[in-house]
Amino acid sequence: MNPDDYLRRADGYIDELRGILSRFVKGRDSLLAADDDEPRIQQITLELRDLFHDAMGQNDYSKMVIDAYNHGVANLYDSPSYSSVERIISIASAARNRVENNPELLGNAQPGAATPVPAPLAVPDKVTLRWLFNHVPYSFWFWLGGLMLGAFALGAAAVYKLQLVQQWLGVSCTH
């Protein structure tokens, strides 16, 4: 592959990902990829991995772009996060700039050298607390803890107003 073709293809992917970023929709508590864009983000990620591998042979960019995608979909919505798309753009831009600065890299690709590709994150057969803790974002755990604490406080306040509890505690809350 010649450097001009590589740079043109990389620029096309980067521009398309930037367009996808502009179409993210603000949800109640999050930014979500548009429904039509979710499969395209996955496809672009795989195509970037293949482009990097075909152009440079064994390289770190291929693994990094797949890791960024997998990390981005490991959320409550199983949808690529805004941050993960930004990371994919950063990785693609870095790989693009590396080839632009050092075009000889493209001549070092080994066509027969296969790079092991990690599979996308799949839900295990048995979901354990350990798996949830490692794969669910911390913001969800804080949200859940706050919800439980709020429910406990409301329940305690309601129970405290019952006459039976007031008698046990020897207090009176009547006006």
TIMAR-404749 format. One record per residue: residue in three letters; chain; x, y, z of N, C-alpha, C, O in turn. Coordinates in Angstrom, 3 decimals, m for minus. Each point is the difference from the previous one (the first is absolute). Layout:
# residues N
<"ALA", "A", <X, Y, Z>, <X, Y, Z>, <X, Y, Z>, <X, Y, Z>>
...
END
This chain:
# residues 175
<"MET", "A", <0.855, m1.169, 0.000>, <m0.855, 1.169, 0.000>, <0.901, 1.232, 0.000>, <0.969, 0.080, 0.755>>
<"ASN", "A", <m1.306, 0.870, m1.610>, <0.835, 1.200, m0.031>, <m0.505, 0.996, 1.046>, <m1.165, m0.050, 0.396>>
<"PRO", "A", <2.038, 0.949, 0.048>, <m0.358, 0.925, 1.079>, <m1.214, 0.879, m0.313>, <m0.806, 0.275, 0.889>>
<"ASP", "A", <0.669, 0.164, m2.134>, <m1.132, 0.871, m0.342>, <m1.335, m0.719, 0.172>, <m0.958, 0.590, 0.501>>
<"ASP", "A", <0.882, m1.863, m0.913>, <m1.230, m0.766, 0.179>, <m0.307, m0.200, 1.490>, <m1.140, 0.150, 0.441>>
<"TYR", "A", <2.167, m0.487, 0.307>, <m0.180, m0.197, 1.436>, <m0.513, 1.278, 0.658>, <m0.970, m0.038, 0.756>>
<"LEU", "A", <1.614, 1.164, m1.041>, <m0.388, 1.268, 0.608>, <m1.413, 0.404, m0.409>, <m0.758, 0.516, 0.821>>
<"ARG", "A", <0.401, m0.745, m2.072>, <m1.348, 0.332, m0.479>, <m1.051, m0.832, 0.734>, <m1.021, 0.527, 0.441>>
<"ARG", "A", <1.280, m1.830, m0.315>, <m0.961, m0.872, 0.703>, <m0.087, 0.354, 1.483>, <m1.095, 0.056, 0.559>>
<"ALA", "A", <2.228, 0.180, 0.073>, <m0.010, 0.371, 1.427>, <m0.759, 1.310, 0.194>, <m0.800, 0.119, 0.928>>
<"ASP", "A", <1.045, 0.862, m1.794>, <m0.720, 1.279, 0.101>, <m1.499, m0.201, m0.161>, <m0.786, 0.648, 0.692>>
<"GLY", "A", <0.378, m1.535, m1.593>, <m1.424, m0.272, m0.197>, <m0.647, m0.571, 1.260>, <m1.091, 0.417, 0.388>>
<"TYR", "A", <1.769, m1.375, 0.248>, <m0.531, m0.579, 1.240>, <m0.068, 1.046, 1.118>, <m0.993, 0.075, 0.723>>
<"ILE", "A", <2.038, 0.720, m0.585>, <0.042, 1.017, 1.054>, <m1.116, 1.017, m0.207>, <m0.686, 0.372, 0.952>>
<"ASP", "A", <0.500, 0.079, m2.193>, <m1.072, 0.968, m0.284>, <m1.376, m0.596, 0.292>, <m0.873, 0.676, 0.543>>
<"GLU", "A", <0.686, m1.943, m0.908>, <m1.294, m0.636, 0.250>, <m0.258, m0.146, 1.502>, <m1.125, 0.202, 0.457>>
<"LEU", "A", <2.153, m0.548, 0.303>, <m0.165, m0.110, 1.457>, <m0.305, 1.362, 0.624>, <m0.787, 0.084, 0.942>>
<"ARG", "A", <1.394, 0.966, m1.451>, <m0.311, 1.347, 0.507>, <m1.452, 0.363, m0.297>, <m0.664, 0.638, 0.818>>
<"GLY", "A", <0.173, m1.044, m1.983>, <m1.406, 0.222, m0.317>, <m0.910, m0.760, 0.942>, <m1.041, 0.510, 0.415>>
<"ILE", "A", <1.433, m1.732, m0.074>, <m0.786, m0.805, 0.948>, <m0.028, 0.676, 1.367>, <m1.039, 0.019, 0.659>>
<"LEU", "A", <2.181, 0.540, m0.225>, <0.038, 0.711, 1.288>, <m1.007, 1.146, 0.017>, <m0.635, 0.258, 1.023>>
<"SER", "A", <0.490, 0.426, m2.149>, <m0.920, 1.145, m0.043>, <m1.462, m0.434, 0.078>, <m0.874, 0.819, 0.281>>
<"ARG", "A", <0.602, m2.106, m0.530>, <m1.377, m0.489, 0.036>, <m0.353, m0.718, 1.306>, <m1.100, m0.539, 0.123>>
<"PHE", "A", <2.006, 0.524, 0.846>, <m0.342, m0.600, 1.293>, <m1.168, 0.770, 0.595>, <m0.086, 1.220, m0.136>>
<"VAL", "A", <m0.811, m1.940, 0.795>, <m1.221, 0.579, 0.541>, <0.107, 0.050, 1.521>, <0.391, m0.979, 0.635>>
<"LYS", "A", <m0.739, 2.118, m0.060>, <0.042, 0.121, 1.457>, <m1.233, m0.680, 0.576>, <m1.133, 0.391, m0.277>>
<"GLY", "A", <1.377, m1.416, 1.084>, <m1.064, m0.689, 0.716>, <m0.177, 0.642, 1.363>, <0.564, 1.057, 0.280>>
<"ARG", "A", <m1.342, m1.697, 0.552>, <m0.257, 0.547, 1.338>, <1.282, 0.115, 0.820>, <0.249, 1.023, 0.637>>
<"ASP", "A", <0.559, m2.075, m0.659>, <1.246, m0.005, 0.774>, <1.224, m0.333, m0.833>, <1.058, m0.299, 0.553>>
<"SER", "A", <m1.181, 0.345, m1.875>, <1.126, m0.447, m0.809>, <m0.085, 0.568, m1.411>, <m0.996, 0.603, m0.400>>
<"LEU", "A", <2.076, m0.819, m0.334>, <0.033, 0.284, m1.429>, <m0.067, m1.342, m0.706>, <0.781, m0.899, 0.310>>
<"LEU", "A", <m1.696, 0.749, m1.249>, <m0.185, m1.272, m0.689>, <0.237, 0.161, m1.488>, <m0.364, 1.013, m0.598>>
<"ALA", "A", <0.977, m2.022, 0.012>, <0.191, m0.001, m1.446>, <m1.359, m0.145, m0.674>, <m0.879, m0.703, 0.498>>
<"ALA", "A", <0.719, 1.373, m1.632>, <m1.228, m0.157, m0.760>, <m0.136, m1.475, m0.396>, <1.003, m0.670, m0.248>>
<"ASP", "A", <m2.228, 0.168, 0.188>, <m0.227, m1.425, m0.281>, <0.673, m0.456, m1.285>, <0.557, m1.096, m0.053>>
<"ASP", "A", <m0.604, 1.919, m0.976>, <0.616, m0.378, m1.280>, <1.520, m0.025, 0.073>, <0.648, m0.675, m0.799>>
<"ASP", "A", <m0.076, 1.405, 1.749>, <1.452, 0.109, 0.089>, <0.657, m1.137, 0.779>, <1.179, m0.281, m0.215>>
<"GLU", "A", <m1.906, m0.374, 1.105>, <0.611, m1.044, 0.833>, <0.668, m1.096, m0.822>, <1.168, m0.302, 0.243>>
<"PRO", "A", <m1.869, m0.313, m1.217>, <0.681, m1.041, m0.774>, <1.128, 0.558, m0.865>, <0.980, m0.695, m0.266>>
<"ARG", "A", <m1.114, 1.941, m0.170>, <1.042, 0.594, m0.833>, <1.267, 0.236, 0.812>, <1.106, m0.154, m0.519>>
<"ILE", "A", <m1.256, 0.526, 1.789>, <1.181, 0.184, 0.850>, <0.757, m1.319, 0.127>, <1.228, m0.026, m0.083>>
<"GLN", "A", <m1.956, m1.058, 0.283>, <0.645, m1.307, 0.101>, <0.685, m0.364, m1.315>, <1.123, m0.504, 0.004>>
<"GLN", "A", <m1.782, 0.752, m1.111>, <0.582, m0.325, m1.302>, <1.260, 0.827, m0.258>, <1.006, m0.535, m0.466>>
<"ILE", "A", <m1.053, 1.823, 0.764>, <1.176, 0.851, m0.199>, <1.151, m0.477, 0.872>, <1.151, m0.005, m0.437>>
<"THR", "A", <m1.454, m0.395, 1.669>, <1.040, m0.504, 0.902>, <0.690, m1.220, m0.599>, <1.228, m0.091, 0.010>>
<"LEU", "A", <m2.011, m0.838, m0.526>, <0.578, m1.203, m0.605>, <0.780, 0.340, m1.272>, <1.058, m0.574, m0.256>>
<"GLU", "A", <m1.581, 1.501, m0.529>, <0.704, 0.395, m1.226>, <1.306, 0.723, 0.313>, <0.992, m0.179, m0.707>>
<"LEU", "A", <m0.985, 1.001, 1.768>, <1.248, 0.650, 0.408>, <1.026, m1.034, 0.454>, <1.176, 0.080, m0.354>>
<"ARG", "A", <m1.638, m1.056, 1.147>, <0.919, m1.060, 0.434>, <0.624, m0.686, m1.209>, <1.210, m0.224, m0.045>>
<"ASP", "A", <m2.047, m0.105, m0.930>, <0.503, m0.671, m1.197>, <0.919, 0.910, m0.817>, <1.012, m0.458, m0.531>>
<"LEU", "A", <m1.358, 1.739, 0.430>, <0.848, 0.946, m0.732>, <1.374, 0.085, 0.638>, <1.016, m0.050, m0.692>>
<"PHE", "A", <m0.986, 0.179, 2.016>, <1.281, 0.082, 0.698>, <0.812, m1.275, m0.209>, <1.203, 0.058, m0.257>>
<"HIS", "A", <m1.856, m1.188, 0.368>, <0.706, m1.273, m0.141>, <0.496, m0.192, m1.428>, <1.146, m0.394, m0.214>>
<"ASP", "A", <m2.003, 0.670, m0.756>, <0.395, m0.175, m1.403>, <1.129, 0.949, m0.386>, <0.880, m0.364, m0.780>>
<"ALA", "A", <m0.902, 1.572, 1.320>, <1.003, 0.993, m0.374>, <1.305, m0.167, 0.763>, <1.076, 0.148, m0.581>>
<"MET", "A", <m1.153, m0.454, 1.878>, <1.204, m0.006, 0.830>, <0.372, m1.366, 0.556>, <1.007, m0.124, 0.697>>
<"GLY", "A", <m1.796, m0.901, m0.991>, <0.277, m1.306, 0.582>, <m0.302, 0.005, 1.487>, <m0.936, 0.659, 0.452>>
<"GLN", "A", <1.735, m1.397, 0.303>, <m0.175, m0.059, 1.456>, <0.189, 1.394, 0.585>, <1.050, 0.614, m0.193>>
<"ASN", "A", <m2.062, m0.102, 0.912>, <0.088, 1.352, 0.545>, <m0.891, 0.127, 1.227>, <m0.879, m0.828, 0.238>>
<"ASP", "A", <1.122, 1.879, 0.535>, <m0.784, 0.239, 1.208>, <m1.329, 0.682, m0.286>, <m0.948, m0.155, 0.769>>
<"TYR", "A", <0.862, 0.903, m1.854>, <m1.219, 0.756, m0.294>, <m1.209, m0.914, m0.194>, <m1.109, 0.342, 0.410>>
<"SER", "A", <1.319, m1.501, m1.034>, <m1.110, m0.930, m0.238>, <m0.645, m0.427, 1.309>, <m1.224, 0.009, 0.132>>
<"LYS", "A", <2.051, m0.383, 0.831>, <m0.526, m0.424, 1.300>, <m0.611, 1.169, 0.755>, <m1.040, m0.149, 0.641>>
<"MET", "A", <1.672, 1.300, m0.711>, <m0.482, 1.168, 0.732>, <m1.391, 0.439, m0.477>, <m0.843, 0.378, 0.813>>
<"VAL", "A", <0.607, m0.428, m2.113>, <m1.289, 0.450, m0.525>, <m1.113, m0.973, 0.415>, <m1.112, 0.429, 0.311>>
<"ILE", "A", <1.405, m1.731, m0.305>, <m0.991, m0.990, 0.448>, <m0.240, 0.148, 1.499>, <m1.144, m0.074, 0.447>>
<"ASP", "A", <2.197, 0.280, 0.333>, <m0.160, 0.192, 1.446>, <m0.838, 1.238, 0.308>, <m0.831, m0.024, 0.908>>
<"ALA", "A", <1.042, 1.096, m1.651>, <m0.777, 1.226, 0.216>, <m1.479, m0.250, m0.276>, <m0.864, 0.475, 0.736>>
<"TYR", "A", <0.581, m1.218, m1.795>, <m1.402, m0.305, m0.311>, <m0.613, m0.883, 1.096>, <m1.088, 0.289, 0.498>>
<"ASN", "A", <1.792, m1.365, m0.129>, <m0.524, m0.916, 1.026>, <m0.223, 0.714, 1.325>, <m1.001, m0.240, 0.675>>
<"HIS", "A", <1.919, 1.108, m0.303>, <m0.162, 0.754, 1.246>, <m1.221, 0.922, m0.096>, <m0.723, 0.190, 0.977>>
<"GLY", "A", <0.509, 0.367, m2.143>, <m1.112, 0.928, m0.192>, <m1.372, m0.632, 0.043>, <m0.971, 0.661, 0.370>>
<"VAL", "A", <0.866, m1.933, m0.742>, <m1.317, m0.651, 0.020>, <m0.247, m0.759, 1.304>, <m1.069, m0.581, 0.186>>
<"ALA", "A", <2.049, 0.583, 0.714>, <m0.179, m0.674, 1.291>, <m0.719, 0.952, 0.947>, <0.564, 0.450, 0.997>>
<"ASN", "A", <m1.808, m0.155, m1.323>, <m0.777, 0.918, 0.820>, <m1.428, m0.509, 0.125>, <m0.347, m1.044, m0.552>>
<"LEU", "A", <m0.453, 1.767, 1.263>, <m1.374, m0.391, 0.283>, <m0.831, m0.152, m1.271>, <m0.926, m0.809, m0.044>>
<"TYR", "A", <1.252, 1.580, m0.981>, <m0.798, 0.023, m1.222>, <0.541, m0.903, m1.110>, <m0.648, m0.142, m1.037>>
<"ASP", "A", <1.813, m0.467, 1.228>, <0.673, m0.794, m1.040>, <0.129, 0.794, m1.298>, <m0.124, m0.548, m1.096>>
<"SER", "A", <0.372, 1.823, 1.240>, <0.101, 0.905, m1.130>, <1.349, 0.703, 0.063>, <0.473, 0.323, 1.090>>
<"PRO", "A", <0.153, m0.080, m2.235>, <1.289, 0.698, 0.029>, <m0.118, 1.350, 0.699>, <m0.928, 0.763, m0.268>>
<"SER", "A", <1.855, m0.475, 1.150>, <m0.036, 1.267, 0.723>, <0.647, 1.092, m0.840>, <0.793, m0.273, m0.901>>
<"TYR", "A", <m1.147, 1.507, 1.214>, <0.581, 1.170, m0.669>, <1.514, m0.022, 0.177>, <0.756, 0.246, m0.940>>
<"SER", "A", <m0.334, m0.545, 2.161>, <1.426, m0.037, 0.317>, <0.735, m1.061, m0.814>, <1.127, 0.227, m0.439>>
<"SER", "A", <m1.754, m1.379, 0.235>, <0.676, m1.058, m0.756>, <0.173, 0.395, m1.465>, <1.016, m0.323, m0.615>>
<"VAL", "A", <m2.006, 1.020, 0.057>, <0.133, 0.453, m1.388>, <1.112, 1.049, m0.085>, <0.760, 0.023, m0.969>>
<"GLU", "A", <m0.664, 0.843, 1.980>, <1.109, 0.957, 0.024>, <1.347, m0.717, 0.061>, <0.952, 0.400, m0.671>>
<"ARG", "A", <m0.875, m1.460, 1.476>, <1.251, m0.772, 0.093>, <0.343, m0.674, m1.322>, <1.159, m0.025, m0.414>>
<"ILE", "A", <m2.182, m0.522, m0.247>, <0.244, m0.644, m1.302>, <0.537, 1.030, m0.987>, <0.924, m0.294, m0.758>>
<"ILE", "A", <m1.497, 1.503, 0.762>, <0.493, 1.074, m0.873>, <1.446, 0.332, 0.348>, <0.825, 0.178, m0.896>>
<"SER", "A", <m0.507, m0.094, 2.183>, <1.370, 0.317, 0.426>, <0.993, m1.062, m0.471>, <1.088, 0.321, m0.478>>
<"ILE", "A", <m1.471, m1.572, 0.618>, <0.883, m1.097, m0.416>, <0.188, 0.024, m1.515>, <1.117, m0.137, m0.499>>
<"ALA", "A", <m2.224, 0.314, m0.227>, <0.088, 0.043, m1.463>, <0.842, 1.189, m0.458>, <0.776, m0.114, m0.949>>
<"SER", "A", <m0.928, 1.244, 1.617>, <0.791, 1.188, m0.351>, <1.485, m0.221, 0.274>, <0.856, 0.404, m0.787>>
<"ALA", "A", <m0.565, m1.052, 1.913>, <1.404, m0.293, 0.328>, <0.612, m0.949, m1.027>, <1.134, 0.204, m0.433>>
<"ALA", "A", <m1.873, m1.233, 0.046>, <0.509, m0.948, m1.004>, <0.177, 0.694, m1.348>, <0.964, m0.260, m0.720>>
<"ARG", "A", <m1.892, 1.135, 0.389>, <0.077, 0.753, m1.255>, <1.249, 0.883, m0.001>, <0.758, 0.015, m0.969>>
<"ASN", "A", <m0.552, 0.723, 2.072>, <1.153, 0.899, 0.089>, <1.321, m0.767, m0.002>, <1.003, 0.472, m0.536>>
<"ARG", "A", <m1.016, m1.644, 1.134>, <1.231, m0.803, 0.020>, <0.416, m0.383, m1.415>, <1.176, 0.080, m0.357>>
<"VAL", "A", <m2.154, m0.496, m0.445>, <0.313, m0.377, m1.381>, <0.359, 1.235, m0.824>, <0.881, m0.057, m0.858>>
<"GLU", "A", <m1.561, 1.170, 1.119>, <0.318, 1.226, m0.735>, <1.434, 0.447, 0.292>, <0.702, 0.458, m0.902>>
<"ASN", "A", <m0.268, m0.588, 2.150>, <1.357, 0.390, 0.389>, <1.056, m1.023, m0.391>, <1.170, 0.343, m0.165>>
<"ASN", "A", <m1.583, m1.602, 0.015>, <0.948, m1.069, m0.307>, <m0.637, m0.963, m1.006>, <m0.409, m1.096, 0.384>>
<"PRO", "A", <0.315, 1.480, m1.666>, <m0.678, m0.828, m1.008>, <0.647, m1.378, m0.204>, <m0.635, m0.908, m0.536>>
<"GLU", "A", <1.891, 0.751, 0.959>, <0.671, m1.294, m0.161>, <m0.655, m1.097, 0.831>, <0.208, m1.184, m0.266>>
<"LEU", "A", <m0.991, 1.561, 1.264>, <m0.699, m0.996, 0.824>, <m0.899, m0.894, m0.846>, <m0.169, m1.181, 0.302>>
<"LEU", "A", <m0.403, 1.742, m1.354>, <m0.920, m0.775, m0.829>, <0.712, m1.099, m0.768>, <m0.627, m0.993, m0.369>>
<"GLY", "A", <1.903, 1.142, 0.122>, <0.745, m1.031, m0.713>, <0.388, m1.171, 0.877>, <0.447, m1.022, m0.520>>
<"ASN", "A", <m0.600, 1.129, 1.828>, <0.411, m1.050, 0.933>, <m1.106, m0.985, 0.344>, <0.211, m0.895, 0.819>>
<"ALA", "A", <m1.385, 1.037, m1.422>, <m1.120, m0.894, 0.329>, <0.294, m1.410, m0.465>, <0.454, m0.208, m1.125>>
<"GLN", "A", <m0.709, m0.746, 1.976>, <0.139, m1.415, m0.318>, <m1.380, m0.547, m0.349>, <m0.823, m0.168, 0.900>>
<"PRO", "A", <0.537, m0.119, m2.173>, <m1.358, m0.395, m0.376>, <m0.507, m1.249, 0.699>, <m1.203, m0.116, 0.234>>
<"GLY", "A", <2.068, m0.812, 0.105>, <m0.460, m1.242, 0.612>, <m0.101, 0.056, 1.511>, <m0.524, m0.927, 0.618>>
<"ALA", "A", <1.015, 1.998, m0.010>, <0.015, 0.090, 1.461>, <m1.377, 0.393, 0.505>, <m0.487, 1.098, m0.266>>
<"ALA", "A", <m0.117, m1.992, 0.980>, <m1.339, 0.260, 0.533>, <0.106, 0.554, 1.412>, <0.766, m0.493, 0.828>>
<"THR", "A", <m1.539, 1.509, m0.582>, <m0.057, 0.584, 1.337>, <m1.187, m0.591, 0.743>, <m1.119, 0.047, m0.510>>
<"PRO", "A", <1.328, m0.597, 1.690>, <m1.152, m0.495, 0.741>, <m0.922, 1.166, 0.359>, <0.442, 1.036, 0.497>>
<"VAL", "A", <m1.711, m1.231, m0.759>, <m0.975, 1.060, 0.215>, <m0.909, m0.399, 1.156>, <m0.631, m1.056, m0.043>>
<"PRO", "A", <0.561, 1.896, 1.078>, <m0.885, m0.338, 1.112>, <m1.456, 0.073, m0.446>, <m0.386, 0.877, m0.772>>
<"ALA", "A", <m0.401, m1.799, 1.264>, <m1.425, m0.008, m0.327>, <m0.700, 1.107, 0.767>, <0.428, 0.362, 1.096>>
<"PRO", "A", <m1.503, 0.180, m1.660>, <m0.759, 1.009, 0.747>, <m0.496, m0.577, 1.322>, <m0.240, m1.201, 0.123>>
<"LEU", "A", <0.093, 2.078, 0.854>, <m0.435, m0.415, 1.326>, <m1.374, m0.640, m0.083>, <m0.937, 0.592, m0.534>>
<"ALA", "A", <0.820, m1.799, 1.062>, <m1.272, m0.721, m0.009>, <m0.463, m0.216, 1.439>, <0.812, m0.115, 0.918>>
<"VAL", "A", <m2.105, 0.063, m0.742>, <m0.551, m0.270, 1.323>, <0.262, m1.469, 0.327>, <m0.299, m0.877, m0.811>>
<"PRO", "A", <0.851, 0.602, 1.986>, <0.308, m1.398, 0.334>, <m1.276, m0.795, 0.278>, <m1.075, 0.568, 0.196>>
<"ASP", "A", <1.220, m1.897, m0.182>, <m1.136, m0.868, 0.305>, <m0.498, 0.240, 1.421>, <m1.200, m0.075, 0.263>>
<"LYS", "A", <2.108, 0.358, 0.637>, <m0.357, 0.229, 1.394>, <0.523, 1.381, 0.402>, <1.210, 0.214, 0.064>>
<"VAL", "A", <m2.120, 0.715, 0.205>, <0.379, 1.343, 0.408>, <0.197, 0.001, 1.512>, <m0.938, m0.243, 0.760>>
<"THR", "A", <2.151, 0.517, m0.339>, <0.327, 0.026, 1.427>, <0.199, 1.443, 0.450>, <0.123, 0.901, m0.830>>
<"LEU", "A", <m0.093, m0.682, 2.140>, <0.258, 1.339, 0.519>, <1.380, 0.489, m0.424>, <0.188, 1.182, m0.290>>
<"ARG", "A", <0.760, m2.085, 0.257>, <1.353, 0.378, m0.421>, <0.009, 0.471, m1.450>, <0.638, 1.000, m0.328>>
<"TRP", "A", <m1.350, m1.725, m0.547>, <m0.080, 0.391, m1.415>, <m0.675, 1.366, m0.111>, <0.464, 0.864, m0.743>>
<"LEU", "A", <m1.558, m0.670, 1.480>, <m0.705, 1.281, m0.047>, <0.900, 1.135, 0.480>, <0.044, 1.064, m0.617>>
<"PHE", "A", <0.675, m1.292, 1.721>, <0.869, 1.036, 0.545>, <1.090, 0.385, m0.998>, <0.363, 1.172, m0.099>>
<"ASN", "A", <0.159, m2.149, m0.637>, <1.078, 0.270, m0.963>, <m0.482, 0.593, m1.313>, <0.783, 0.636, m0.705>>
<"HIS", "A", <m2.058, m0.828, 0.354>, <m0.468, 0.414, m1.324>, <m1.075, 1.085, 0.007>, <m0.331, 0.534, m1.059>>
<"VAL", "A", <m0.220, m0.199, 2.218>, <m1.020, 1.051, 0.079>, <0.692, 1.271, 0.475>, <0.774, m0.049, 0.956>>
<"PRO", "A", <m1.034, 1.193, m1.603>, <0.673, 1.250, 0.374>, <m0.273, 0.398, 1.453>, <m1.064, m0.289, 0.547>>
<"TYR", "A", <2.047, 0.959, 0.065>, <m0.123, 0.424, 1.389>, <m1.190, 0.935, 0.194>, <m0.641, m0.024, 1.050>>
<"SER", "A", <0.345, 0.839, m2.047>, <m1.114, 0.941, 0.143>, <m1.309, m0.747, 0.269>, <m0.853, 0.492, 0.739>>
<"PHE", "A", <0.692, m1.664, m1.329>, <m1.205, m0.789, 0.248>, <m0.047, m0.462, 1.459>, <m1.061, 0.030, 0.624>>
<"TRP", "A", <2.214, m0.459, m0.073>, <0.026, m0.478, 1.381>, <m0.316, 1.140, 0.964>, <m0.708, m0.206, 0.986>>
<"PHE", "A", <1.227, 1.415, m1.259>, <m0.318, 1.148, 0.850>, <m1.487, 0.339, m0.098>, <m0.638, 0.310, 1.006>>
<"TRP", "A", <0.096, m0.369, m2.212>, <m1.419, 0.268, m0.190>, <m0.841, m1.019, 0.773>, <m0.959, 0.376, 0.673>>
<"LEU", "A", <1.310, m1.654, m0.765>, <m0.729, m1.051, 0.704>, <0.101, 0.176, 1.511>, <m0.997, m0.155, 0.705>>
<"GLY", "A", <2.187, 0.476, m0.195>, <0.179, 0.227, 1.429>, <m0.830, 1.184, 0.481>, <m0.607, m0.064, 1.069>>
<"GLY", "A", <0.576, 1.129, m1.838>, <m0.815, 1.158, 0.354>, <m1.479, m0.331, 0.019>, <m0.737, 0.458, 0.874>>
<"LEU", "A", <0.307, m1.250, m1.835>, <m1.401, m0.423, m0.048>, <m0.355, m0.824, 1.243>, <m1.048, 0.212, 0.610>>
<"MET", "A", <1.915, m1.140, m0.244>, <m0.260, m0.836, 1.176>, <0.007, 0.835, 1.283>, <m0.842, m0.202, 0.875>>
<"LEU", "A", <1.777, 1.125, m0.763>, <0.073, 0.858, 1.174>, <m1.251, 0.879, 0.102>, <m0.544, 0.177, 1.090>>
<"GLY", "A", <0.092, 0.369, m2.208>, <m1.218, 0.806, m0.013>, <m1.223, m0.809, 0.390>, <m0.841, 0.473, 0.763>>
<"ALA", "A", <0.734, m1.689, m1.280>, <m1.137, m0.859, 0.348>, <0.015, m0.336, 1.486>, <m1.051, m0.026, 0.640>>
<"PHE", "A", <2.229, m0.230, m0.089>, <0.104, m0.292, 1.431>, <m0.424, 1.214, 0.833>, <m0.730, m0.141, 0.981>>
<"ALA", "A", <1.189, 1.329, m1.375>, <m0.337, 1.213, 0.756>, <m1.501, 0.270, m0.038>, <m0.588, 0.347, 1.025>>
<"LEU", "A", <m0.032, m0.500, m2.175>, <m1.447, 0.199, m0.095>, <m0.756, m1.036, 0.835>, <m0.978, 0.332, 0.669>>
<"GLY", "A", <1.425, m1.560, m0.711>, <m0.632, m1.055, 0.797>, <0.150, 0.258, 1.487>, <m0.950, m0.184, 0.761>>
<"ALA", "A", <2.125, 0.607, m0.340>, <0.226, 0.281, 1.416>, <m0.857, 1.175, 0.459>, <m0.538, m0.028, 1.107>>
<"ALA", "A", <0.403, 1.052, m1.933>, <m0.832, 1.152, 0.352>, <m1.459, m0.405, 0.130>, <m0.693, 0.467, 0.904>>
<"ALA", "A", <0.216, m1.336, m1.803>, <m1.393, m0.447, 0.058>, <m0.247, m0.855, 1.235>, <m1.028, 0.147, 0.660>>
<"VAL", "A", <1.947, m1.026, m0.349>, <m0.155, m0.876, 1.170>, <0.027, 0.823, 1.278>, <m0.740, m0.299, 0.937>>
<"TYR", "A", <1.576, 1.325, m0.877>, <0.132, 0.834, 1.199>, <m1.307, 0.715, 0.330>, <m0.252, 0.319, 1.162>>
<"LYS", "A", <m0.578, m0.066, m2.167>, <m1.267, 0.700, 0.224>, <m1.111, m0.922, 0.483>, <m1.059, 0.484, 0.398>>
<"LEU", "A", <1.261, m1.766, m0.421>, <m1.015, m0.929, 0.508>, <m0.124, 0.140, 1.519>, <1.002, 0.136, 0.701>>
<"GLN", "A", <m2.221, m0.169, m0.209>, <m0.227, 0.173, 1.441>, <0.666, m1.096, 0.815>, <0.530, 0.273, 1.077>>
<"LEU", "A", <m0.545, m1.488, m1.559>, <0.601, m1.107, 0.738>, <1.489, 0.261, 0.218>, <0.509, m0.216, 1.100>>
<"VAL", "A", <0.189, 0.674, m2.127>, <1.427, 0.276, 0.119>, <0.222, 1.181, 0.938>, <0.945, 0.000, 0.790>>
<"GLN", "A", <m1.806, 0.998, m0.873>, <0.118, 1.158, 0.897>, <m0.146, m0.441, 1.461>, <0.711, 0.488, 0.878>>
<"GLN", "A", <m1.641, m1.418, m0.630>, <m0.184, m0.488, 1.370>, <1.242, m0.752, 0.469>, <0.421, 0.169, 1.145>>
<"TRP", "A", <0.172, m0.995, m2.004>, <1.180, m0.747, 0.383>, <1.164, 0.939, 0.330>, <0.765, m0.236, 0.934>>
<"LEU", "A", <m0.653, 1.308, m1.728>, <1.104, 0.922, 0.202>, <m0.319, 1.062, 1.054>, <0.894, 0.716, 0.452>>
<"GLY", "A", <m2.141, m0.616, m0.069>, <m0.410, 0.972, 1.017>, <0.008, 1.428, m0.524>, <0.294, 0.925, 0.757>>
<"VAL", "A", <m0.606, m0.724, m2.016>, <m0.044, 1.336, m0.573>, <m1.389, 0.253, m0.551>, <m0.788, m0.925, m0.194>>
<"SER", "A", <0.505, 2.185, m0.054>, <m1.290, 0.367, m0.579>, <0.251, 0.970, m1.149>, <0.722, 0.984, 0.158>>
<"CYS", "A", <m1.314, m1.261, m1.302>, <0.186, 0.852, m1.167>, <m1.314, 0.622, m0.437>, <m0.131, 0.387, m1.161>>
<"THR", "A", <m0.846, m0.278, 2.053>, <m1.295, 0.585, m0.369>, <0.069, 1.501, 0.189>, <0.732, 0.502, 0.853>>
<"HIS", "A", <m1.491, 0.196, m1.649>, <0.000, 1.472, 0.057>, <m1.247, 0.481, 0.639>, <m0.195, 1.207, 0.144>>
END
